[in-house]
Amino acid sequence: MRYYLASLCAFLSFACVDHSLDVSVSEPISRGDSAMSAWSFEQVKISILDRSCSGVTGENIARATASVALEVTPLVWPASGYEGADFSGLELAGVWQLSSGSADFGAFSGLVETVEGHLLLISDTGRWLQLELDETRRTPLASALSGRMRGHDGQILAGKKQADAEGLAVRDGIALVSFEHDHRVSAFAIGACGLAAREVPLSRVADEPVTGLEMAHNGGAEGLSIAADGSLWLGIETPGEGVAAVGRLLAAGHLDQVDWRALPAGYRLTGLDMRDGQTAAVFRFYRPGVGNRIFFAVYGSGETFASGRLAPPAPVDNLEGIAFGKAPSGGDRLWLISDDNISRRQRTLLFAFDLE
């Protein structure tokens, strides 16, 4: 058991600590500031660690984590490209189809590349997947760890209302997750207590986060990112009049400093990441009988640095997650992941694009 825990902790890059004193509570963390002030990660980090790891033992961590054998299938991209694909400022580094014999594998809605160089994924069924990457080539390997998200009481989050995780960001070993249906942002101290980390509610997201924009139950904060100053930024799926809202989260659950991004007709924002003054966002179009169409871009300060479009006959599915990462050259990379809705008619596709 001790060897297993040591190996597990090394893979997840956390120090296993016994937090068996249970002080968990379900109320959002109160900062004591004005409801119109922005959330600051640094002000709540210690409280998150205390509450998320409350009652968690090494045995809990071991039981909460399972090894997953994956099939990682590289997809061949013809040298001439596809008629349905167009990229600017990007070089395609690879496309892989991920699959597993597990019946609950898939439905991935968000991802990040961690500072340790792994990919951490979340699903809208309330699951974690930590995917190992080849250290040199930065390509996915066929080994991963999986676990279920857990509430403040240590019980598994169940049902669409509680477990519909969509956006993901990570800072200092703390995973920040945005949820739909029950619109909220929560934290999980996975760096301190692994996939047994308990949910710490940070903030509700108002049903009308921006005046005049009322979110649908299944159209909430699809994108989440944390800025260098510790503020949280959300990307809302429910569109305005031909625009998508990206804004800074306030303590009361509303958004300010809203950036309204123009949307191509029929598209909705499904993923978001921010780094060094740049924003990466992915937008999806879907219509029965037509299928998925994807547009994604890296932009900032009124300039678009890179963009891409995916449509059949190119490999494409319901792309929902986008994240910055590192290319083997040391330059910037974009990762994109698809949500297959755990349907045999869809695929889990992982794309890697290196920024030129």
C-alpha positions in Angstrom: 0.0 0.0 0.0 2.8 2.5 0.9 4.6 1.8 -2.4 1.3 2.3 -4.3 0.6 5.6 -2.6 4.2 6.8 -3.3 3.9 6.0 -7.0 0.5 7.6 -7.1 1.7 10.8 -5.5 4.7 11.0 -7.8 2.4 10.7 -10.9 0.0 13.4 -9.7 2.9 15.5 -8.3 1.4 16.0 -4.9 2.6 15.2 -1.4 0.2 12.8 0.2 -0.9 14.3 3.5 -3.2 12.9 6.1 -6.0 15.5 6.7 -8.2 13.3 8.8 -9.6 16.2 10.9 -12.9 16.9 9.2 -13.8 20.6 9.0 -15.6 20.5 5.7 -18.5 22.9 5.0 -20.7 23.4 1.9 -21.0 27.2 1.9 -18.9 29.2 -0.6 -15.8 30.8 0.8 -16.5 34.3 2.1 -13.7 36.9 1.6 -15.5 39.6 3.5 -15.1 42.0 0.6 -17.7 43.8 -1.4 -20.0 41.7 -3.6 -18.7 43.8 -6.5 -15.1 43.0 -6.0 -13.3 40.4 -8.1 -12.3 37.0 -6.8 -8.7 36.7 -5.9 -7.1 33.2 -5.7 -4.4 34.2 -3.3 -6.9 35.4 -0.7 -8.7 32.0 -0.6 -5.9 29.5 -1.3 -5.2 28.5 2.3 -8.9 28.0 3.0 -9.3 25.9 -0.1 -6.5 23.6 1.0 -7.9 23.2 4.5 -11.4 22.5 3.4 -10.8 20.4 0.3 -8.4 18.0 2.2 -10.5 17.9 5.4 -11.0 14.3 6.4 -8.9 12.9 3.5 -6.4 10.1 4.3 -3.9 8.2 2.2 -6.3 5.3 2.1 -9.0 7.7 0.7 -6.6 8.8 -2.0 -5.8 5.2 -3.1 -9.5 4.3 -3.2 -10.4 7.4 -5.2 -7.9 6.8 -8.0 -7.9 4.1 -10.6 -5.5 3.3 -13.4 -6.9 3.4 -16.9 -5.6 1.6 -19.9 -6.1 3.7 -23.1 -6.0 3.1 -26.8 -4.3 6.1 -28.3 -4.7 6.0 -32.1 -2.8 8.7 -34.2 -5.0 9.9 -37.1 -3.2 10.4 -40.4 -3.5 13.9 -41.8 -2.8 14.1 -45.5 0.0 16.3 -46.6 -2.4 18.2 -48.9 -4.7 18.8 -45.9 -8.5 18.6 -45.8 -11.0 20.7 -47.6 -12.8 21.3 -44.3 -9.7 22.4 -42.4 -8.0 25.8 -42.5 -5.3 27.1 -40.1 -3.5 30.4 -39.7 -0.5 30.9 -37.5 -0.7 27.3 -36.4 1.1 24.1 -37.3 -0.8 20.8 -36.7 1.3 18.7 -34.4 -1.0 15.7 -34.1 -4.5 14.3 -33.8 -5.3 11.3 -31.7 -8.4 9.3 -31.0 -8.6 8.2 -27.4 -10.7 5.2 -26.3 -11.0 2.8 -23.4 -12.8 -0.4 -22.6 -14.4 1.5 -19.7 -18.1 2.2 -20.3 -17.9 5.6 -18.6 -14.9 6.9 -20.5 -15.4 10.1 -22.4 -17.6 13.2 -22.3 -14.5 15.4 -21.7 -15.4 19.1 -21.5 -12.2 20.8 -20.3 -8.4 20.3 -20.0 -5.2 21.9 -18.9 -1.5 21.1 -19.3 -0.2 21.1 -15.7 3.2 22.6 -14.7 4.4 19.0 -14.3 3.7 18.4 -18.0 0.6 16.1 -17.8 -2.8 16.7 -19.3 -5.6 17.0 -16.7 -9.1 16.5 -18.1 -12.6 16.8 -16.7 -15.8 15.4 -18.0 -19.4 16.6 -17.8 -20.2 13.5 -15.9 -18.0 14.6 -13.0 -14.8 12.7 -13.6 -11.1 13.4 -13.7 -8.6 12.0 -16.1 -4.9 12.6 -15.7 -3.2 11.7 -19.0 0.6 11.2 -19.2 2.6 12.7 -22.0 5.8 11.6 -23.6 8.4 13.9 -22.1 10.3 14.5 -25.4 7.6 14.4 -28.1 4.8 15.8 -25.9 2.4 13.2 -27.3 -0.2 11.2 -25.3 0.7 7.9 -23.8 -1.6 4.9 -23.2 -1.6 5.3 -19.4 -3.8 7.5 -17.2 -5.4 7.9 -13.8 -9.1 8.4 -13.3 -11.4 9.4 -10.5 -14.8 10.8 -9.6 -15.3 14.3 -8.4 -16.4 14.5 -4.8 -18.6 16.9 -2.9 -17.8 18.8 0.3 -18.8 15.7 2.3 -16.5 13.3 0.4 -19.4 11.7 -1.5 -19.3 11.3 -5.3 -21.0 14.1 -7.2 -23.9 12.5 -9.0 -26.5 13.6 -11.5 -26.3 16.3 -14.2 -27.2 19.1 -11.8 -24.2 18.5 -9.5 -21.7 16.9 -11.8 -21.8 18.8 -15.1 -18.2 20.1 -15.0 -17.3 22.2 -18.0 -14.4 24.7 -17.5 -11.0 23.9 -15.9 -8.0 25.9 -14.6 -5.2 24.9 -12.3 -3.0 27.1 -10.1 -0.6 25.8 -7.4 -2.1 22.3 -7.4 -5.6 23.5 -7.0 -8.1 22.7 -9.7 -10.8 25.3 -10.4 -13.9 24.0 -12.1 -17.0 25.7 -13.5 -20.3 23.8 -13.5 -23.5 24.1 -15.5 -27.1 23.4 -14.4 -26.1 24.3 -10.9 -24.1 27.3 -12.1 -21.1 27.6 -9.8 -17.3 27.7 -9.6 -15.6 25.3 -7.1 -12.1 24.3 -6.1 -10.4 20.9 -5.5 -7.0 20.7 -3.9 -5.8 17.8 -6.0 -2.2 18.8 -5.5 -2.5 18.1 -1.8 -5.0 15.2 -1.6 -5.2 13.8 -5.1 -8.4 12.8 -6.7 -10.0 12.4 -3.3 -10.0 16.2 -2.9 -13.4 17.5 -1.8 -15.3 20.3 -3.5 -14.9 23.7 -2.0 -17.6 26.1 -3.4 -16.0 29.4 -4.4 -18.9 31.3 -6.0 -22.4 30.9 -7.5 -22.6 32.2 -11.0 -25.7 34.4 -11.4 -28.4 33.1 -13.8 -28.0 36.5 -15.4 -24.2 37.1 -15.1 -24.4 40.1 -17.5 -27.4 42.4 -17.7 -29.7 41.1 -20.4 -27.9 37.7 -20.8 -29.8 34.9 -19.0 -28.0 31.6 -19.1 -29.8 28.4 -20.1 -29.4 25.5 -17.7 -27.0 23.8 -20.2 -25.5 27.1 -21.4 -23.5 28.3 -18.5 -19.8 28.9 -17.9 -18.3 26.5 -20.5 -14.9 28.2 -20.2 -12.8 29.1 -17.1 -9.4 30.5 -16.7 -7.3 32.1 -14.0 -5.4 35.3 -14.7 -1.9 36.1 -13.4 -3.4 38.4 -10.8 -5.6 35.5 -9.4 -8.9 36.7 -10.8 -11.2 34.2 -12.4 -12.6 34.6 -15.9 -15.6 32.9 -17.4 -16.7 32.2 -21.0 -20.5 31.9 -21.2 -22.0 29.4 -23.8 -25.4 31.1 -23.9 -24.9 33.8 -26.6 -26.0 37.4 -26.8 -27.1 38.9 -30.1 -24.4 37.3 -32.2 -21.8 37.6 -29.5 -20.2 35.5 -26.7 -19.5 37.0 -23.2 -16.1 36.5 -21.6 -15.7 38.4 -18.3 -14.1 38.6 -14.9 -16.1 36.9 -12.0 -17.2 39.1 -9.1 -17.9 37.8 -5.6 -21.6 38.1 -6.2 -21.5 35.8 -9.2 -21.8 38.5 -11.9 -19.2 39.4 -14.6 -17.4 42.7 -15.2 -14.8 43.8 -17.8 -16.9 41.8 -20.3 -15.3 41.2 -23.7 -18.1 40.5 -26.2 -16.7 38.3 -29.0 -18.4 38.2 -32.3 -19.8 34.8 -33.2 -20.2 33.3 -36.6 -23.9 32.5 -37.2 -25.0 29.5 -35.2 -21.8 29.1 -33.2 -21.4 29.1 -29.4 -18.4 29.4 -27.1 -17.4 26.0 -25.6 -13.9 26.5 -24.1 -11.5 29.2 -22.9 -7.9 29.6 -21.7 -5.9 32.7 -21.0 -2.1 33.3 -20.6 0.3 36.2 -20.9 -2.3 38.6 -22.2 -3.6 36.2 -24.8 -7.0 34.4 -24.9 -7.6 31.1 -26.6 -11.3 30.2 -27.2 -13.1 27.5 -29.1 -16.6 27.9 -30.7 -18.8 25.1 -31.9 -21.7 24.9 -34.4 -23.9 21.9 -34.4 -27.1 21.0 -36.4 -28.7 17.6 -36.8 -28.0 16.3 -40.3 -25.1 18.7 -40.7 -22.9 17.8 -37.7 -20.2 19.8 -36.0 -18.2 22.7 -37.2 -15.4 24.2 -35.1 -13.7 27.6 -35.0 -10.9 28.5 -32.6 -8.6 31.4 -32.2 -5.9 33.0 -30.1 -6.4 36.7 -29.6 -5.5 39.7 -27.5 -5.3 43.5 -27.5 -7.5 43.7 -30.5 -5.3 41.3 -32.6 -5.9 37.7 -33.7 -2.6 35.8 -33.5 -3.8 32.4 -34.7 -7.0 30.7 -35.8 -8.4 27.5 -37.2 -11.5 25.9 -38.7 -12.5 22.3 -38.7 -15.3 20.7 -40.7 -15.9 17.4 -42.5 -14.3 15.7 -44.2 -11.5 16.6 -41.8 -11.7 14.7 -38.4 -14.0 16.8 -36.2 -16.3 16.2 -33.3 -17.8 18.2 -30.4 -14.7 20.1 -29.4 -15.3 21.7 -26.0 -11.9 22.1 -24.3 -8.9 24.3 -25.2 -5.7 24.9 -23.3 -2.3 26.4 -23.8 0.7 24.1 -23.4 4.3 23.7 -24.3 5.6 22.3 -27.6 8.7 20.1 -27.8 10.6 23.2 -29.2 9.7 25.1 -26.0 7.2 27.3 -27.9 3.5 27.5 -27.3 1.0 24.8 -28.0 -2.8 24.6 -28.1 -4.6 21.4 -27.0 -8.2 20.8 -27.9 -10.4 17.9 -26.7 -13.8 16.7 -27.8 -16.8 15.6 -25.8 -18.2 12.4 -27.3 -21.3 12.4 -25.1 -20.4 8.8 -24.4 -22.0 7.9 -27.7 -20.9 5.2 -30.1 -21.6 7.6 -32.9 -18.9 10.1 -31.7 -15.2 10.1 -30.9 -12.9 11.5 -28.2 -10.4 13.5 -30.3 -7.3 15.2 -28.9 -5.7 17.9 -31.2 -2.3 19.5 -30.7 -1.4 22.7 -32.6 1.9 24.5 -32.2 1.8 28.3 -32.6 4.1 29.7 -35.3 
